[in-house]
Amino acid sequence: MLRNFNGLFHHYGTLTRHLAFSLSAGSRTHGMRPTPLHRGLILQFGIVCIALLLMAVGCSSGGASESSDTNNDTVGGSSEWRLLPQFPPREQVISRRLLGINDLEMVDANTIWIVGTDGAIGKTTDSGEAFIVQKSGTAISLSSTSFADLSTGYAVGTAGTVLKTTDSGETWNILPRIAGVFNLEGVHFTDAENGWTVSDSGGMYRTTNGGESWARLDSATSKDLMDIAFTSGGGLAWAVGYDGAVVHSTNGGKTWKAQISGTASHLFGVGFANADIGIAVGSDGAILRTENGGELWSAVESGVEEDLFGVFLLDELNGWAVGARSTVIATTDGGNSWTKQDITASGDSLKSVMFFSPTNGIAAGSGGRVWKFGPPAPEN
């Protein structure tokens, strides 16, 4: 753009020289003198050139600022978010309303399960390009899922509902419900037999026999708990919930103690990269960060005001959080700072996000919409 303005100034200089030459020549041959009109033309043209140059500089700096606010290159190079086919396909939707996807589990780079309203369960073996509907045997809303391996997985939902598969979802069995529970929210299994789920009113439940029975634990809070996360070794765990509730276990989920979060925001999601670095997200764009296993939680500026429902840390540096109004934010410095990523959607509420590598991730939410992060799709 500046090259074009250099040319414009070149023409301006040429014009002024020609006017000056013609006027001076005219004065010598015909006794003419430069008039105010001539001087005005030269001055006006110069003002226009300067104004256009200032506009160009302003547009250039403005464009740079805008790109820093919405940037998909911070994590994953030139990767981008793209919308995958709706789940389930519209022709398979029985009711007029579209399904809401509440959670997803990425078992490996290609195998992913999603769960949602009306007992919806879907599976993909091609990294999300196509999801196959699996029969759950229930119309209960499912809020969370966890797989111990490629064969054994669980899903939980409304009214203490617990489902289990041992054949990669070909069949799902309804297990005995957990009594006295309005809604089971988060679930996590460290292996095929040992699992935990959280619920309203500080509910914390543990099974040691593959979900056949559950024992209620003292969660150290009466607040509704919304999510639970374990470190990869299974020895450390955290759960978060309403009014800034954070509870922590140091003995593999056997006993729990409260941690001071320093916030009254509702916390909807939690994730840990290791025993020290963790992120919790919640209402009105709230993000909390710890680098000492929750001994101290600090508020971090998220750059957004939308509720954040899900968070995932791939490692000590790279992470993502998703939320209302199609919000996706990413970090490359362990959660100290966050950058909004571009996702072309109109008001979707994204509930869950997981990544297998910096260039292979998936997010899902309302309307049965599933989004994939990766290299741009090849043009047809």
Secondary structure, DSSP 8 states (H G I E B T S, - for coil): -HHHHHHHHHHHHHHHHHHHHHHHHHHHHH-----HHHHHHHHHHHHHHHHHHHHHHHHHHHHHHHHHHB-SSTTTTT-EEEE---SS-GGG--SSS---EEEEEE-SSS-EEEEEGGG-EEEESSTTSS-EEE--S--S-EEEEEESSSS-EEEEEBTT-EEEESSTTSS-EE----TT-SBEEEEEESSSS-EEEEEGGG-EEEESSTTS--EE---S--S-EEEEEE-TTSS-EEEEEGGG-EEEESSTTSS-EEE--S--S-EEEEEESSSS-EEEEEGGG-EEEESSTTSS-EEE--S--S-EEEEEESSSS-EEEEETTTEEEEESSTTSS-EE-----SS--EEEEEEEETTEEEEEEGGG-EEEEES-----
